[in-house]
């Protein structure tokens, strides 16, 4: 549930106080902007004809990442109590997976979309640093957040939301972007170790997601629909679907000459046998989530930071469709990628405009009015800054 905010309270506050409610959910705007560039480069040649635009999107994501890292450092230094409260808040703690995915998305984007701006050598170094940091944070979040949910948050299955998937998807992003670094490692065991580590993270994230998805779907068909502000998070389910399809395709692309035969050919077969049905389910979920969002808009859903859920997950479906296009040779997947990228671009524009307006008005970082939130069947006790 979202309570009203005082529009001028954040705008008139000093800078250190203004970041008090700057939670890890803000890294979603970095992810959504980075995938705008990376997915654009992945499009078919006739559609990916604007490399400068895609490089610009990546550069913007890098600027956003540096800015948010600095702001979050101030947050931890000046408002450690609030930072710890975020970790103990079941509505906010899963967003720590966004930090991992932001680091990974910007790092991978350096090699995919940014190398023309910064050079291949710099892009490799930047990606290696951000991939290492993002993977470490992602694996830590994949363990720590479920642990906190079990022993501190005291949540119930009826309170499940798609946000719970965020820390579990982070290792899948590592699995999808790690193969980009394989050619830059020494031949032999270093390359094979990294590639198989990516395959292990693919399995880690996939199994964890399969355990969580039934809870999310059960919540969806429960006694009450998701709160309006959380309805866009239904798009988060597309993340593990599109990203896993991308990951297995990228691993298969890097396998020849890295893993011994016949495993390299087997990974190519897996990319098709896994990716085709999963992408089919992703399209089904996209239609279902869109229907829920249309309903929520009709019931008065306004802008919230959860609108960034429309971006990165759809972007992973773009890259997943292009992975299938490479491995099947079917033009239909090229067309699907172009259509999905159009959706991604429109979603990014809507989320970016809403965020800028919210920052200029002070609403996104304003202090919420203190109001108790009653626990109803299927709702989560949370505060407005957990979903902004």
ZASE-705400 format. One line per 2 residues: number of its first residue (from 1); for each residue y, x, z of C-alpha. Coordinates in Angstrom, 2 decimals. Layout:
NUM> Y/X/Z | ...
This chain:
1> 0.00/0.00/0.00 | 3.53/1.17/-0.71
3> 6.48/0.51/1.51 | 10.07/0.52/0.33
5> 12.06/3.72/0.60 | 15.68/4.49/1.33
7> 16.93/5.67/-2.09 | 19.75/7.87/-0.78
9> 17.99/9.48/2.18 | 16.36/12.28/0.18
11> 19.30/12.87/-2.13 | 21.69/13.41/0.78
13> 19.29/15.53/2.84 | 19.44/19.35/2.92
15> 17.00/21.14/0.55 | 14.55/22.21/3.28
17> 14.36/18.65/4.58 | 14.05/17.24/1.07
19> 10.66/18.91/0.57 | 9.18/17.49/3.77
21> 7.29/14.83/1.81 | 6.46/17.04/-1.15
23> 2.67/16.71/-1.07 | -0.05/18.34/-3.17
25> -0.10/15.23/-5.38 | 2.96/16.66/-7.16
27> 0.75/19.26/-8.86 | -0.47/16.40/-11.07
29> 2.70/16.73/-13.14 | 1.82/20.38/-13.82
31> -1.68/19.42/-14.95 | -0.42/16.61/-17.16
33> 2.16/18.84/-18.83 | -0.22/21.77/-19.36
35> -2.86/19.57/-21.02 | -0.18/18.24/-23.36
37> 0.03/21.70/-24.91 | -3.63/22.71/-24.69
39> -4.97/19.45/-26.09 | -2.40/19.57/-28.89
41> -3.63/22.98/-30.03 | -7.21/21.65/-29.99
43> -6.40/18.88/-32.46 | -7.53/19.04/-36.11
45> -5.46/21.41/-38.23 | -3.44/18.66/-39.92
47> -2.49/17.20/-36.53 | -1.93/20.47/-34.66
49> 0.87/21.53/-37.00 | 3.48/21.96/-34.27
51> 2.45/25.13/-32.39 | 5.99/25.70/-31.10
53> 6.03/22.24/-29.53 | 2.68/22.78/-27.83
55> 3.75/26.24/-26.68 | 6.91/24.67/-25.27
57> 4.83/22.15/-23.32 | 2.81/25.00/-21.84
59> 5.98/26.93/-20.96 | 7.34/23.85/-19.20
61> 4.10/23.56/-17.21 | 4.44/27.20/-16.14
63> 8.01/26.57/-14.95 | 6.87/23.47/-13.06
65> 4.01/25.40/-11.45 | 6.26/28.22/-10.23
67> 8.83/25.72/-8.94 | 6.25/23.66/-7.08
69> 4.53/26.70/-5.60 | 7.88/27.84/-4.22
71> 8.74/24.36/-2.92 | 5.33/23.98/-1.31
73> 5.74/27.40/0.34 | 8.99/26.14/1.88
75> 7.13/22.98/2.89 | 4.47/24.95/4.75
77> 7.06/27.28/6.32 | 9.50/24.58/7.48
79> 7.24/21.55/7.90 | 3.84/22.86/8.95
81> 3.25/19.70/10.98 | 3.60/17.54/7.88
83> 1.43/19.91/5.85 | -1.35/19.67/8.43
85> -0.91/15.90/8.49 | -1.54/15.84/4.75
87> -4.88/17.60/5.27 | -5.86/15.00/7.86
89> -4.72/12.05/5.76 | -7.64/10.62/3.72
91> -5.16/9.36/1.13 | -3.54/12.77/0.62
93> -6.17/15.45/1.33 | -8.10/14.92/-1.95
95> -4.95/15.90/-3.86 | -5.52/19.50/-2.84
97> -7.86/19.53/-5.82 | -4.72/19.16/-7.95
99> -3.49/22.59/-6.82 | -6.66/24.15/-8.21
101> -6.48/22.24/-11.46 | -2.79/23.03/-11.92
103> -3.48/26.76/-11.60 | -6.42/26.52/-13.99
105> -4.63/24.34/-16.54 | -1.64/26.66/-16.76
107> -3.87/29.74/-16.88 | -6.08/28.34/-19.63
109> -3.02/27.09/-21.47 | -1.68/30.64/-21.59
111> -4.56/31.62/-23.89 | -4.72/28.34/-25.78
113> -1.07/27.46/-26.34 | 1.07/30.19/-24.83
115> -0.16/33.41/-26.39 | 2.36/33.09/-29.21
117> 5.15/33.21/-26.65 | 3.91/35.88/-24.26
119> 1.38/37.85/-26.31 | -2.39/37.97/-26.06
121> -2.52/40.76/-23.49 | -0.14/39.04/-21.08
123> -1.90/35.72/-21.64 | -5.27/37.24/-20.73
125> -3.91/38.79/-17.54 | -2.12/35.59/-16.53
127> -5.20/33.48/-17.24 | -7.45/35.88/-15.30
129> -5.19/35.71/-12.25 | -4.72/31.94/-12.32
131> -8.39/31.28/-13.17 | -9.53/33.38/-10.20
133> -7.07/31.73/-7.82 | -7.69/28.23/-9.16
135> -11.45/28.59/-9.00 | -11.33/29.88/-5.43
137> -9.07/27.01/-4.35 | -11.20/24.49/-6.25
139> -14.47/25.60/-4.68 | -12.85/25.62/-1.24
141> -11.47/22.11/-1.77 | -14.82/20.85/-3.05
143> -16.31/21.81/0.31 | -13.41/21.33/2.73
145> -12.18/17.90/1.65 | -15.59/16.16/1.80
147> -16.18/17.91/5.13 | -12.89/16.58/6.51
149> -13.71/13.13/5.17 | -17.00/13.22/7.05
151> -15.86/14.60/10.40 | -12.11/13.91/10.72
153> -10.94/11.20/8.34 | -13.54/8.62/9.38
155> -13.37/6.78/6.08 | -15.84/4.11/5.04
157> -17.43/3.55/1.62 | -15.43/0.34/1.23
159> -12.25/2.46/1.29 | -13.25/4.58/-1.70
161> -10.70/5.18/-4.44 | -10.88/7.34/-7.59
163> -8.65/9.85/-5.79 | -11.78/10.99/-3.94
165> -12.96/12.55/-7.22 | -10.11/15.07/-7.39
167> -11.58/17.91/-5.30 | -14.95/17.44/-6.98
169> -13.56/17.70/-10.52 | -11.75/20.99/-9.91
171> -14.87/23.18/-10.43 | -15.48/21.34/-13.72
173> -12.06/22.49/-14.92 | -13.12/26.05/-14.10
175> -16.32/25.49/-16.06 | -14.32/24.31/-19.08
177> -11.73/27.10/-19.05 | -13.82/30.05/-17.86
179> -15.48/30.58/-21.26 | -12.06/31.46/-22.70
181> -12.17/34.72/-20.72 | -15.73/35.66/-21.68
183> -14.78/37.60/-24.88 | -12.35/39.75/-22.88
185> -15.00/40.99/-20.45 | -17.26/43.99/-21.12
187> -20.35/43.08/-23.12 | -23.59/42.53/-21.28
189> -23.96/41.29/-17.74 | -20.23/40.68/-17.02
191> -19.98/38.19/-19.88 | -23.29/36.51/-19.13
193> -22.50/36.30/-15.41 | -19.20/34.53/-16.02
195> -20.70/32.15/-18.56 | -23.61/31.19/-16.32
197> -21.22/30.85/-13.38 | -19.31/28.33/-15.49
199> -22.57/26.51/-16.18 | -23.31/26.48/-12.44
201> -19.88/25.00/-11.71 | -20.53/22.42/-14.42
203> -23.67/21.35/-12.55 | -22.00/21.50/-9.13
205> -19.18/19.22/-10.19 | -21.37/16.90/-12.26
207> -23.86/16.17/-9.47 | -21.08/15.70/-6.90
209> -19.28/13.32/-9.26 | -22.46/11.33/-9.87
211> -22.77/10.88/-6.11 | -19.19/9.66/-5.80
213> -18.91/7.37/-8.84 | -21.11/4.59/-7.42
215> -18.76/4.36/-4.41 | -15.75/4.12/-6.71
217> -17.33/1.40/-8.83 | -18.47/-0.52/-5.74
219> -14.90/-0.39/-4.46 | -13.68/-1.69/-7.81
221> -15.83/-4.81/-7.65 | -15.30/-5.26/-3.91
223> -13.56/-8.16/-2.18 | -10.07/-7.05/-3.24
225> -8.72/-5.02/-6.18 | -7.06/-1.67/-5.67
227> -3.45/-1.75/-4.41 | -1.05/-1.91/-7.34
229> 0.26/1.62/-6.82 | -3.29/3.03/-6.89
231> -4.42/1.17/-10.02 | -3.47/4.07/-12.36
233> -5.91/6.28/-10.45 | -8.72/4.47/-12.25
235> -7.92/6.84/-15.12 | -9.04/9.73/-12.89
237> -12.64/8.78/-13.64 | -12.03/9.95/-17.20
239> -11.42/13.46/-15.85 | -14.99/14.45/-15.02
241> -16.25/12.67/-18.14 | -13.94/14.32/-20.64
243> -13.87/17.65/-18.82 | -17.65/17.90/-18.58
245> -17.96/17.21/-22.31 | -15.36/19.89/-22.94
247> -17.08/22.31/-20.56 | -20.54/22.09/-22.08
249> -19.02/22.42/-25.55 | -16.99/25.51/-24.59
251> -20.01/27.08/-22.87 | -22.07/26.49/-26.02
253> -19.31/28.01/-28.16 | -19.32/31.21/-26.08
255> -23.12/31.47/-25.70 | -24.15/33.27/-28.95
257> -24.45/36.96/-28.24 | -23.84/36.42/-24.53
259> -26.99/34.67/-23.31 | -30.36/35.51/-24.84
261> -32.10/33.34/-27.41 | -33.25/30.61/-27.38
263> -30.91/29.60/-24.54 | -27.82/30.04/-26.69
265> -29.14/27.50/-29.21 | -30.28/25.25/-26.38
267> -26.74/25.10/-25.02 | -25.56/23.96/-28.45
269> -28.11/21.16/-28.37 | -27.04/20.24/-24.83
271> -23.41/19.98/-25.95 | -24.37/17.16/-28.32
273> -27.08/15.42/-26.32 | -24.88/15.36/-23.22
275> -21.46/14.93/-24.80 | -22.10/12.01/-27.12
277> -23.31/9.49/-24.50 | -20.81/10.66/-21.89
279> -17.94/10.27/-24.31 | -19.23/6.79/-25.06
281> -19.06/5.91/-21.38 | -15.59/7.47/-21.18
283> -14.35/5.08/-23.86 | -15.87/2.16/-21.98
285> -14.13/3.24/-18.78 | -10.87/3.77/-20.66
287> -10.95/0.16/-21.80 | -11.80/-1.07/-18.29
289> -9.09/1.00/-16.62 | -6.52/-0.10/-19.20
291> -7.32/-3.75/-18.50 | -6.77/-3.18/-14.77
293> -3.45/-1.44/-15.42 | -2.26/-4.29/-17.66
295> -3.15/-6.71/-14.86 | -1.32/-4.58/-12.30
297> 1.81/-4.44/-14.46 | 1.78/-8.20/-14.75
299> 1.63/-8.38/-10.96 | 4.66/-6.13/-10.55
301> 3.30/-2.57/-10.48 | 6.26/-0.19/-10.62
303> 6.45/3.54/-11.13 | 4.71/5.84/-8.66
305> 3.49/9.42/-8.88 | 0.04/7.98/-9.55
307> 1.24/7.39/-13.13 | 0.44/11.07/-13.76
309> -3.21/9.96/-13.61 | -2.64/8.66/-17.14
311> -2.16/12.20/-18.49 | -4.63/14.95/-17.57
313> -7.78/12.78/-17.65 | -6.90/11.45/-21.11
315> -6.18/15.02/-22.20 | -9.68/16.09/-21.18
317> -11.05/13.34/-23.41 | -9.04/14.78/-26.30
319> -10.58/18.22/-25.80 | -14.01/16.63/-25.25
321> -13.73/14.74/-28.53 | -12.78/17.95/-30.34
323> -15.76/19.75/-28.79 | -18.01/17.04/-30.22
325> -16.25/17.32/-33.58 | -17.09/21.04/-33.69
327> -20.71/20.59/-32.71 | -21.50/17.48/-34.77
329> -19.23/17.96/-37.75 | -18.33/14.27/-37.62
331> -14.80/13.36/-38.71 | -14.84/10.33/-36.42
333> -14.39/12.61/-33.42 | -11.39/14.24/-35.10
335> -9.87/10.79/-35.48 | -10.72/9.87/-31.91
337> -8.99/13.02/-30.65 | -5.82/12.19/-32.58
339> -5.76/8.62/-31.22 | -6.33/9.79/-27.65
341> -3.65/12.45/-28.00 | -1.19/9.76/-29.05
343> -2.07/7.89/-25.85 | -1.64/11.13/-23.89
345> 1.81/11.82/-25.36 | 3.00/8.28/-24.61
347> 1.61/8.45/-21.06 | 3.23/11.84/-20.43
349> 6.60/10.54/-21.62 | 6.38/7.48/-19.35
351> 5.36/9.55/-16.31 | 7.97/12.24/-16.96
353> 10.80/9.73/-17.37 | 9.76/7.88/-14.21
355> 9.56/11.13/-12.25 | 12.98/12.35/-13.38
357> 14.54/8.99/-12.54 | 12.86/8.97/-9.14
359> 14.09/12.48/-8.37 | 17.65/11.74/-9.46
361> 17.75/8.58/-7.34 | 16.07/10.29/-4.38
363> 13.35/7.64/-4.14 | 10.34/9.90/-4.69
365> 11.13/12.19/-1.77 | 12.76/9.61/0.48
367> 11.47/8.83/3.95 | 9.53/5.56/4.01
369> 10.50/2.84/6.39 | 8.08/2.91/9.32
371> 5.80/-0.04/8.92 | 2.24/-0.46/10.14
373> -0.38/-0.92/7.49 | -3.09/-3.34/8.47
375> -6.63/-2.41/7.67 | -8.18/-4.97/5.39
377> -11.56/-4.91/3.71 | -11.45/-2.20/1.11
379> -7.97/-0.82/1.89 | -6.99/2.60/3.17
381> -4.55/3.26/5.98 | -1.93/5.33/4.25
383> 1.78/5.89/3.88 | 4.01/5.45/0.88
385> 4.45/9.19/0.39 | 0.68/9.49/-0.14
387> 0.89/7.68/-3.46 | 4.36/8.66/-4.64
